[in-house]
Amino acid sequence: MFKKLFKFLADVKVEMNKVSWPTKEELLNSTYVVIIVSALLAVFIFGVDYILSSVLKLFLR
């Protein structure tokens, strides 16, 4: 059992060395994009929800 575990961990180490890790600048740029897109999506969903709520209130009175 331990032999399989150590082989697995050795294989994980080999595969992790093959990973192309982003630079700090690439990571920061990607983070900014995710934050901006998330904020825009939240504003869009809020707007659609507000409009639909207003329309439903008019019909349900």
C-alpha positions in Angstrom: 0.0 0.0 0.0 2.8 2.5 0.9 4.6 1.5 -2.3 1.6 2.6 -4.4 1.2 5.8 -2.3 4.9 6.8 -2.8 4.6 6.0 -6.6 1.5 8.2 -6.8 3.2 11.1 -5.0 6.3 10.7 -7.3 4.0 10.8 -10.3 2.3 13.9 -9.0 5.6 15.6 -8.6 6.6 14.8 -12.2 3.3 16.1 -13.5 3.4 19.3 -11.4 6.8 20.1 -12.9 5.2 20.0 -16.4 2.6 22.7 -15.5 3.1 26.1 -17.1 2.5 28.5 -14.2 1.4 32.1 -14.9 3.7 35.0 -14.1 2.7 37.4 -11.4 1.6 40.0 -14.0 -0.5 37.4 -15.9 -2.1 36.3 -12.6 -2.9 39.9 -11.6 -4.4 40.7 -15.0 -6.6 37.7 -15.0 -7.7 38.5 -11.5 -8.7 42.0 -12.5 -10.6 40.7 -15.5 -12.5 38.2 -13.3 -13.4 41.0 -10.8 -14.6 43.4 -13.4 -16.7 40.8 -15.3 -18.2 39.6 -12.0 -19.1 43.2 -11.1 -20.7 43.9 -14.5 -22.6 40.6 -14.4 -23.9 41.5 -10.9 -25.0 44.9 -12.1 -26.7 43.4 -15.1 -28.6 40.8 -13.0 -29.6 43.5 -10.5 -31.0 45.6 -13.4 -32.9 42.8 -14.9 -34.3 41.8 -11.6 -35.3 45.3 -10.8 -37.1 45.8 -14.1 -38.9 42.5 -13.9 -40.0 43.2 -10.3 -41.3 46.6 -11.3 -43.2 45.1 -14.3 -44.7 42.4 -12.1 -45.8 44.9 -9.5 -47.7 46.8 -12.1 -49.6 43.7 -13.2 -50.3 42.3 -9.8 -51.8 45.4 -8.2 
